[in-house]
Amino acid sequence: MSLDGRTALITGGASGIGRAIALRLADAGANVAVLDLKLDGARAVAGAVASTGRRAIAVQVDVGDAASVARAVAEARGALGAIHVLVNSAGIADFVPLGDLDEERWQRMLNVHLNGTYRVTRAVFADMTAAGWGRIVNIASAAALNGGGPGLAHYAAAKAGIIGFTKALAHELGPSGVTVNAIAPGLIDTPLIHGAGAPAGLYDTVVARLPVRRIGQPEDIAAACAYLVSDEAGFCTGQVLSPNGGANI
């Protein structure tokens, strides 16, 4: 697989899954725009990408804000040129029982995940249709497929919305040479998950039930993404790939 001459834009690229994807795509030859709310982390990842000989830029963005997205995409495009690959990985996570799930928390989850994915995609897709080639990968969650569990209604709903958005865009953009797919990870060892406030012992219980008997690593998701953005995956669109260790069989 080669992404030589391609430019990838990754949101949430400062850590976890986004970071692993940025490094994996750089290894495949892509120049990478690392977008994240945490600029210091984005700069560290961009530096790691640059050390491979690829061009890179770190840009601060709040995907929950339309103006911030517009500015960030313009800066990335100005530095690296047209965007050929988009990975929407920015996200938040927390456990909130329905009785405590007020309007503000519900809207925040939807705004970051679903609206953020929409905003960034809308800002870059024309580069891909103009080129006649593009790859969009949206990071959803296994929670979108199985509900996730107690306290995750807002998270599961937002991620399920991403899957619906993915499938709709696959219909719309396919004739222009752009594929759109989703990855729905199971439990992955990331700072986001560890800071989500899960009930004590939950993750150990989940891992003990998995056929593979281990927590997933960001690199597991990066490997799946690397396939979906490759030329070899040109016949794959509108699909949901769920690396989850056997949680959903």
Secondary structure, 3 states (H helix, E strand, C coil): CCCCCCEEEEECCCCHHHHHHHHHHHHCCCEEEEEECCHHHHHHHHHHHHCCCCCEEEEECCCCCHHHHHHHHHHHHHHHCCCCEEEECCCCCCCCCHHHCCHHHHHHHHHHHHHHHHHHHHHHHHHHHHHCCEEEEEECCCHHHHCCCCCCHHHHHHHHHHHHHHHHHHHHHHHHCEEEEEECCCCECCHHHHCCCCCCCHHHHHHHHCCCCCCECHHHHHHHHHHHCCHHHCCCCCCEECCCCCCCC
